[in-house]
């Protein structure tokens, strides 16, 4: 029965021990759109998913000790200062451009997002200019990513910056489409592998499966439906508020976990999976649409990100199913119902916790 306890421990780790983050698959992606103006002046729009910005702002509250953030305009001003301290432009000698905050507040074009507009006057610098978001990425964390779009220049294009990357040389061409797609593919894999609510959803779906074919149908149904809503949201055709989406994802986890107590019909479970896949697709889209991926690059980014999600999903299934089959051998070739019930109960508890937290009943 050692295999049983190892499996239980693994699910506890994923679904209960890591249940604390309310938005378990927050993308940690910020954006920077750089638009050159006359006389070496640049306008830079820095965007965040509101939940990411809230987390970073809370982590750095010591910077604004004693300030009354409830005063009119105080919070917006401090968010602007937070970004101003962490985003810079300078030349090769280290001379910095003069930075000013033009506007700080909600992004009018993207739900549940924040937008900080900065103006950099680089008239006192010479030669090539470097865009430095190193400190911003450090605040985002080890998994932080900063999607940069350069417009109105011969080097116009996009690139993805990571915490260990050096400042971006704006005099050099941006990444090719293939390079950008590779980074989005990796982001898709990371998104599903570290998305603990998505993982719990998949675990609950396959706990009764003792053959591969029903699992193939479940994964295929989930893929088709979530690809539809992921595409709709990423292309800005139809979106839903992230709070609603996250709450519905948590509810779907509870549903499939509780269903394990009343049904073992894995062959037909693809139907429910197909329906819930539409909801999860909006969750996957948060890393693309809510962060305002430019329309010129959204199609290849969408395709690569979706492929990454699928590769991560397949890897998870191929990792879990052999464990379940091994446990079956230890229990006489039959799925241990106590194991399924115990794991389903743990997953349901995690789902309830996430749901209550996301609707605001429990503190985040």
KOLRO-313766 format. One record per residue (C-alpha): residue in three letters; z, x, y. Coordinates in steps of 0.5 Angstrom, whole numbers, padded with zeros to 4 digits, always signed. Example, Ala and Ser with C-alpha at 12.3 -4.5 7.8 and 13.67 -1.06 7.14 Angstrom:
BEGIN
Ala+0016+0025-0009Ser+0014+0027-0002
//
This chain:
BEGIN
Unk+0000+0000+0000Unk+0000+0006+0005Unk-0007+0004+0007Unk-0005-0003+0009Unk+0001+0000+0013Unk-0004+0005+0016Unk-0009+0000+0018Unk-0003-0005+0021Unk-0001+0001+0025Unk-0008+0003+0028Unk-0009-0005+0030Unk-0002-0005+0033Unk-0004+0002+0037Unk-0010-0002+0040Unk-0008-0009+0041Unk-0001-0009+0043Unk+0001-0002+0045Unk-0005-0001+0049Unk-0005-0009+0052Unk-0001-0007+0058Unk-0008-0006+0062Unk-0010-0013+0065Unk-0017-0011+0065Unk-0017-0007+0059Unk-0025-0005+0060Unk-0024-0003+0067Unk-0031+0001+0068Unk-0028+0006+0073Unk-0034+0007+0077Unk-0035+0007+0084Unk-0041+0008+0088Unk-0044+0012+0094Unk-0050+0010+0098Unk-0052+0015+0103Unk-0057+0013+0108Unk-0060+0019+0113Unk-0061+0017+0120Unk-0063+0021+0126Unk-0060+0027+0129Unk-0057+0029+0122Unk-0052+0023+0122Unk-0051+0019+0115Unk-0049+0012+0113Unk-0045+0012+0107Unk-0043+0006+0103Unk-0037+0007+0098Unk-0036+0001+0093Unk-0031-0001+0088Unk-0029-0006+0084Unk-0023-0009+0087Unk-0019-0008+0081Unk-0020-0001+0081Unk-0019+0000+0088Unk-0012-0004+0087Unk-0010+0001+0082Unk-0012+0007+0086Unk-0009+0005+0092Unk-0002+0003+0088Unk-0002+0010+0085Unk-0002+0013+0092Unk+0003+0009+0096Unk+0007+0015+0098Unk+0001+0016+0103Unk+0003+0010+0107Unk+0011+0010+0106Unk+0014+0006+0112Unk+0007+0002+0114Unk+0007-0005+0114Unk+0001-0007+0110Unk+0002-0014+0112Unk+0000-0014+0119Unk-0007-0016+0121Unk-0012-0011+0119Unk-0007-0006+0116Unk-0009-0006+0109Unk-0016-0006+0111Unk-0015+0000+0115Unk-0011+0004+0110Unk-0016+0003+0105Unk-0021+0006+0110Unk-0017+0012+0111Unk-0016+0012+0103Unk-0023+0013+0102Unk-0024+0018+0109Unk-0019+0023+0106Unk-0023+0023+0099Unk-0030+0023+0101Unk-0033+0028+0105Unk-0040+0032+0107Unk-0041+0039+0109Unk-0046+0045+0109Unk-0046+0051+0105Unk-0041+0055+0109Unk-0036+0049+0109Unk-0037+0046+0116Unk-0035+0039+0115Unk-0039+0033+0118Unk-0035+0029+0123Unk-0033+0022+0119Unk-0031+0016+0122Unk-0030+0009+0118Unk-0035+0004+0121Unk-0032-0002+0116Unk-0027-0003+0111Unk-0026-0010+0107Unk-0030-0014+0102Unk-0037-0013+0099Unk-0041-0019+0102Unk-0046-0018+0097Unk-0042-0017+0090Unk-0036-0021+0088Unk-0029-0018+0087Unk-0031-0012+0090Unk-0029-0008+0096Unk-0034-0004+0101Unk-0032+0002+0106Unk-0038+0004+0110Unk-0037+0011+0113Unk-0041+0015+0119Unk-0042+0022+0118Unk-0044+0026+0124Unk-0047+0033+0121Unk-0050+0035+0128Unk-0045+0041+0128Unk-0047+0044+0121Unk-0053+0048+0119Unk-0058+0048+0113Unk-0057+0044+0106Unk-0051+0039+0106Unk-0047+0037+0100Unk-0044+0030+0099Unk-0037+0031+0096Unk-0033+0026+0092Unk-0029+0030+0088Unk-0022+0028+0091Unk-0025+0021+0090Unk-0026+0022+0083Unk-0019+0025+0082Unk-0016+0019+0084Unk-0020+0015+0079Unk-0018+0019+0074Unk-0021+0023+0068Unk-0026+0017+0066Unk-0028+0016+0073Unk-0035+0016+0075Unk-0039+0016+0082Unk-0046+0013+0082Unk-0049+0016+0088Unk-0056+0013+0091Unk-0060+0017+0096Unk-0065+0013+0100Unk-0070+0015+0106Unk-0071+0022+0104Unk-0076+0026+0100Unk-0070+0027+0095Unk-0069+0020+0094Unk-0066+0017+0088Unk-0060+0016+0084Unk-0055+0021+0080Unk-0048+0020+0077Unk-0042+0024+0078Unk-0036+0026+0074Unk-0029+0029+0076Unk-0031+0036+0074Unk-0038+0036+0078Unk-0039+0040+0084Unk-0041+0037+0091Unk-0048+0034+0091Unk-0053+0038+0094Unk-0057+0033+0098Unk-0063+0038+0099Unk-0065+0038+0091Unk-0068+0032+0088Unk-0064+0027+0084Unk-0063+0026+0077Unk-0070+0023+0073Unk-0070+0016+0070Unk-0068+0019+0063Unk-0062+0023+0066Unk-0059+0017+0069Unk-0061+0013+0063Unk-0057+0018+0058Unk-0051+0018+0063Unk-0051+0010+0063Unk-0052+0010+0055Unk-0045+0015+0055Unk-0042+0010+0059Unk-0044+0004+0055Unk-0041+0007+0049Unk-0034+0009+0053Unk-0034+0002+0055Unk-0034-0001+0048Unk-0030+0004+0045Unk-0024+0004+0050Unk-0025-0003+0051Unk-0019-0005+0047Unk-0020-0013+0048Unk-0027-0012+0046Unk-0024-0008+0040Unk-0019-0013+0038Unk-0024-0019+0038Unk-0029-0015+0033Unk-0023-0013+0029Unk-0021-0020+0028Unk-0028-0023+0027Unk-0029-0018+0021Unk-0022-0018+0018Unk-0024-0023+0012Unk-0030-0020+0011Unk-0031-0017+0004Unk-0039-0016+0004Unk-0043-0012+0009Unk-0048-0018+0010Unk-0044-0023+0014Unk-0042-0017+0019Unk-0049-0016+0020Unk-0050-0023+0022Unk-0044-0023+0027Unk-0046-0017+0030Unk-0053-0019+0031Unk-0051-0026+0034Unk-0046-0022+0039Unk-0051-0017+0041Unk-0056-0023+0042Unk-0052-0027+0046Unk-0048-0022+0050Unk-0055-0018+0052Unk-0057-0025+0055Unk-0051-0025+0060Unk-0051-0018+0061Unk-0058-0018+0063Unk-0057-0024+0068Unk-0051-0021+0071Unk-0054-0014+0072Unk-0060-0017+0075Unk-0056-0021+0080Unk-0059-0028+0077Unk-0052-0031+0075Unk-0045-0028+0075Unk-0038-0031+0074Unk-0032-0028+0078Unk-0029-0023+0074Unk-0022-0026+0074Unk-0025-0032+0070Unk-0029-0028+0065Unk-0023-0023+0064Unk-0019-0029+0062Unk-0024-0033+0058Unk-0025-0026+0054Unk-0017-0026+0053Unk-0018-0033+0050Unk-0023-0032+0046Unk-0019-0026+0042Unk-0014-0031+0041Unk-0019-0036+0038Unk-0022-0032+0033Unk-0015-0029+0031Unk-0012-0036+0030Unk-0018-0038+0026Unk-0016-0033+0021Unk-0010-0037+0019Unk-0015-0043+0018Unk-0022-0041+0015Unk-0024-0035+0011Unk-0032-0037+0012Unk-0034-0031+0015Unk-0041-0032+0013Unk-0042-0038+0018Unk-0037-0034+0023Unk-0043-0032+0027Unk-0044-0038+0030Unk-0037-0038+0034Unk-0039-0030+0035Unk-0046-0032+0039Unk-0042-0037+0043Unk-0037-0032+0045Unk-0042-0027+0046Unk-0044-0030+0052Unk-0037-0029+0055Unk-0036-0022+0053Unk-0043-0020+0056Unk-0041-0022+0063Unk-0035-0017+0062Unk-0040-0012+0060Unk-0044-0013+0066Unk-0038-0011+0071Unk-0039-0004+0070Unk-0046-0005+0073Unk-0047-0012+0077Unk-0040-0012+0081Unk-0041-0004+0083Unk-0048-0006+0086Unk-0052-0002+0082Unk-0059-0001+0086Unk-0064-0006+0084Unk-0069+0000+0084Unk-0065+0003+0078Unk-0062-0003+0075Unk-0067-0004+0069Unk-0066+0003+0066Unk-0059+0003+0067Unk-0058-0004+0064Unk-0062-0002+0058Unk-0059+0005+0057Unk-0052+0002+0058Unk-0053-0004+0053Unk-0056+0001+0048Unk-0049+0005+0049Unk-0045-0001+0048Unk-0049-0003+0041Unk-0048+0004+0039Unk-0041+0004+0040Unk-0040-0003+0037Unk-0044-0001+0031Unk-0039+0006+0030Unk-0033+0001+0030Unk-0035-0003+0025Unk-0038+0003+0020Unk-0031+0006+0022Unk-0027-0001+0020Unk-0030-0004+0014Unk-0029+0002+0009Unk-0022+0002+0011Unk-0022-0005+0009Unk-0025-0004+0003Unk-0021+0002+0001Unk-0015-0003+0002Unk-0018-0008-0002Unk-0018-0003-0008Unk-0011-0002-0007Unk-0009-0009-0008Unk-0013-0011-0014Unk-0020-0012-0011Unk-0018-0018-0007Unk-0017-0018+0001Unk-0009-0018+0002Unk-0008-0025+0006Unk-0001-0022+0008Unk-0005-0016+0011Unk-0010-0021+0015Unk-0005-0026+0017Unk+0000-0020+0020Unk-0006-0017+0024Unk-0009-0023+0026Unk-0002-0025+0029Unk-0001-0018+0032Unk-0008-0019+0035Unk-0007-0026+0038Unk+0000-0024+0041Unk-0004-0019+0045Unk-0010-0024+0047Unk-0004-0029+0049Unk-0001-0023+0053Unk-0008-0021+0056Unk-0009-0028+0058Unk-0002-0030+0061Unk-0003-0023+0065Unk-0010-0025+0068Unk-0009-0032+0070Unk-0003-0029+0074Unk+0003-0032+0070Unk+0005-0025+0068Unk+0005-0019+0073Unk+0000-0014+0072
//
